[in-house]
Amino acid sequence: MVMKKGEFEAPYDEPMYIAQNPQDNQEFATYTTKGQAYRSKDGAESWDQILENGKVN
C-alpha cells in the first residue's frame, strides 16, 4: 500500500520534536504530530501549551 502525503493520521498526538534550551537546562519545548506545542520551564515537571492546532495560544 502506498500512502500519499496527508492520507495518514496518527490515532494519538505524539511528540515529534523535543528541544532543551542550551542556556537553561530546566527549559524544554516539544512539538507534536497534531500541531500542538508545549513548553516546560521546570525540568519537565509541568508543561504549558503554546500552540494549539498550529496556532499560537
C-alpha positions in Angstrom: 0.0 0.0 0.0 1.3 3.4 -0.9 0.2 6.4 1.1 0.2 9.9 -0.2 1.1 13.0 1.8 -1.8 13.9 4.1 -3.5 10.5 3.9 -2.3 9.1 7.2 -3.5 10.5 10.5 -1.9 9.1 13.7 -4.5 7.9 16.2 -2.7 9.7 19.1 -1.0 13.0 19.4 2.7 12.0 19.9 5.8 14.1 20.3 7.7 14.7 17.1 10.4 17.0 18.3 11.8 17.9 21.7 14.5 20.5 22.5 16.3 21.8 25.5 17.3 25.4 25.9 21.2 25.4 25.9 21.3 28.4 28.3 18.8 26.9 30.7 18.8 23.1 31.3 15.4 23.3 33.0 13.6 24.6 29.9 12.2 22.3 27.2 9.9 22.6 24.3 8.1 19.8 22.4 6.1 19.8 19.1 3.5 17.0 18.4 2.2 15.2 15.4 -1.1 17.1 15.6 0.4 20.6 15.7 0.5 21.2 19.4 3.5 22.7 21.1 4.3 22.8 24.8 7.0 24.4 27.0 8.3 23.5 30.3 10.4 25.8 32.5 10.8 23.4 35.4 12.7 20.4 34.1 9.6 18.8 32.5 7.6 18.6 35.8 4.8 20.7 34.2 4.0 21.9 30.7 2.3 25.0 29.2 0.6 24.7 25.8 2.0 27.4 23.5 0.4 26.2 20.2 -3.0 24.6 19.5 -3.6 23.1 16.1 -0.6 25.1 14.8 -1.9 28.4 16.2 -0.3 30.5 19.0 -2.3 30.4 22.2 
